[in-house]
Each structure stands twice: as C-alpha cells, then as structure tokens.
Amino acid sequence: MAGRVRPKTSTGTIEHGAESNLRVNTFSLILSNALTCVLGLVFWGAAAKAFPADDVGVAAALINSALMLATLSILSIDRFYERFLPVAGDRAGALVWRGCLTAAGVAMLGGMCVIVLGPRDALFTSDAVIILYPLFVIVVAVFILQDKLLAGLGVARWAAAKNAALAVVKLVALLVVASAAGAGMLVDKAAASTAIVVAWGVTAALIAVVVFVAIGRRCRSHPRFKVTPTLPPWKEVRSYFGSSFGISALLCTGALLVPLIVVAEVGAASNAYFQITWQFVGALYLTIQLVVSPFVAEAAAHPDKVPQLSWRMVRMLIAVALAGSIGLVLVGPAMLSVLGAEYRTGGQELLYLAAMFIPLSVVGAAHEAFARVQRRLRLQLAMTLSWMLLVVGGSLLATPHLGVSGVGWAYLAAELVSATVLIGPVVLWLTRGMKHVQDGGPGGTDG
C-alpha cells in the first residue's frame, strides 16, 4: 500500500506536517473559542445568581479593566512571537522570557496607574484588592500573551487547551466560592466581589505556570529551536513591531468608542441590545482571527509550503464566515428572543447586517495574514485606519437616525471599502505573489 510517511523528529515522535498542523491548530482554537464563549456566559450567570448585583458589578469592572490594561500592556509582542518565533532558532527561549517580562512590567505600571488615577473608591473595596490588582493585571497579560506565543512555537492547540481549561476550572472555582457564600463564610461586600475575581485570577495564574513549564520544555527540546536563528535585521523587526502596534491600537480605539457612541446617541437601553447582539458578532470576528494566527506561524516555519497553506487558510476563512453568517440569520434572532422580545426587536437588524459584512471581512483578514508573512504591513495599517474612521464616523452619523442598526451600516461600509481595496493584493498573492515568497523565503521590508 502506497503512502506518505511523515518524518520523525530526533525525539522519535511523528512531526505534524505543515498543513496538518495548521488544520489541527485552527480547529482546536475554533472549538475552544466556542466553549469559552458558552462557559463565559455561564460563569457570569452563576455569579449573578450567587451574589448581589452590586458585587457582580464591581467584580466585572475589575476583570474588564484588567483585560483592557492587559491587552494594551502586551504592546503587540504577541504579534512578534507569532511571526518570528518560528525562525528564532536557539534564541527562542530568551525571546520568550524577555517579552513576557516586558509585558509583565508594563502591566504592573498600568495597574498602579488605575489605582492612583482611576475610580478608586468605587472599584477597590479593600486594601487587599488594591495590593493584588496590579498582580491580577500581570496574570491576565501573560495569559493572553501565551496565545500567540504558543502559535509561534507551532502548538496553537495548546493555547486552545489552555483557554478551555480556564473556562472550565474558573467556573468550578466560582461554584466553590458560591457555596462558601451560601454557608455564610463571606462576611462582607469586599469578600464577595473579591472572591469572584480570585476565582478568575488564581485559576489563570496556575494554568499559566503549567503552560510556561511546557513552553520551556519545547524551547529546549524541539529541533526547530536548536538551530541557528534566521531572524531578519532588527530594523525590519522594529518596523513590523511598530505597524503591528498601530493596527492593534486602532482596532482597540474602534472597539472602545462605538459603545460610547451608542450610549450617547440612543441611550443605555439600546446599548444593552447592542452589547448582547454584538457578543455573537464579536465572537465571529474573533474566530476569523483565530484562523489567521496559526497560518502566519506555519508559513514562517515552512516557506516551501506557503502556497498550500495560503489556499487552506482562505478556504477555512470562507467556511467560517459563511457558516457564521448563516447562524446569525437562522439562530441569532431566536437566541435574542430567549432574553426578551425587546432584545430581538432591538438587535435583529444588526444581526442581518452582520451576516453581510462578516463575509466581506474575510478579504481583510486574508490580506493581513499574507502581509504578516511578507512582513509588509503599511497598507494593512493604512486600511485599518480607514476602517476605524469609517466605523466610528459612520456610527456617529447613522445611530441618531437608525438606532443600533446604524452601527451595522457603518461596519458594512467599512468592510466594503476595505474589501474593495484589498481584494486585488489578495488575488495577486494567491496567483503570483506566493511564488516569489516560496523562492526567497517569506520576508521583505515593511513597505
């Protein structure tokens, strides 16, 4: 019987082929994301049933502020890992620890700034919370950073397992805390709100430590990380890093401003409809990004497989977008109805608009993936700026007249413009550009 035998590594284990590894990593991340979203809703639902609304509100504010600070504290180091760890050779371990320590230091400063400058009386219910908050931000930052770090090491499926484990174990920890509260072991408000955060933070910290042990072992033992590095010049790396940070900052700006626009223009009730509806849309956007990350890492590690990997990624993107859009139309309204007729009335049109602009976003996602492989991000940065301005400006103009649906029309316009501009470079890459990268290895100046 004829067949192709995949080569073995020096440790005797069968190495995943590039395409197989991409498929396994991508599907693992998608399934983990679905599980995390569902259990995340269960976590907050359980918290709402076990504790007073004020306590849950304080805990949610602490966790959400830590998530925002952690995301900013990473400084796009995760994008560096995703693209350059596959070619870092025996320097991978040093780069991992240096980047993680940098992110931890920035996270510590961010947490301290919130303590000094933020709403201290409303957010921090005890001196213990004030002391522990910067440490919590560090834990969250490192935990998030590990996602693309693991992708860069070729094991994004470990990140999927890590995130799924957090979703499950933090829920179990919360149920234990809730039982303690029911037994009268939590005597004041500070203890109740802090206990919710501790269920999240301690679980994440323990899992992160286990993951770091696995990371260290892979950096020391895998053949890919025992060879001489093939990193590009640091000038090129800095340019890539700066463009990546700019893209991340612009995306964060849009995500922060749109809910504020909805509240200001159409009120808090409409914002509730928007936020619930956007949970489905945001999950689809995240899933599309989860397809991109393993591709970038695999393409960097296997430049000879770039054509096959590119087509496989594009097929995955299209499948995810189409399946998600169908789900938004067929299932989304029914799920909103579970929360109340007003949620369906307020969010249904936004779901239908999202079913149109999510497939368009595939073009931008594919272009970003190809641009990262080439290390040429300036066009992507420019289009992200245009996208953000269209989303924010369109929301400002449309929501006073169309309500929550105005955000959907703004996103549709932004994705349509982006797809129109970027479809040419994407098609060119798929038909001609890959040959150049395959012959010379992925890379180039950021231009």
Buried (B, 14 or more C-beta within 10 A) or exposed (E): EEEEEEEEEEEEEEBBBBBEBBBBBBBBBBEBBEBBBEBBEEBBEBBBEBBEEEBBBBBBBBBEBBBBBBBBBBBBBBBBBBBBBBBBBBBBBEBBEEBBEBBBEBBBBBBBEBBEEBEEEEBBBBEEBBEBBBBBBBBBBBBBBBBBBBBBBBBBBBBBBBBBBBBBBBBEBBBEBBEBBEEEEBEEBBBBBBBBBBBBBBBBBBBBEEBBEBBEEBBEEBEBBEEEBBBBEEEBBEBBBBBBBBBBBBBBBBBEBBBEBBBEBBEEEBBBBBBBBBBBBBBBBBBBBBBBBBBBBBBBBBBEBBBBBBEBBBEBBBEBBBEBBEBBBEEBBEBBBEBEEEBBEBBBBBBBBBBBBBBBBBBBBBBBBBBBBBBBBBBBBEBBBBBBBBBBBBBBBBBEEBBBBBBBBBBBBBBBBBBEBBBEBBEEBBEEBBEBBBEEBBBBBBE
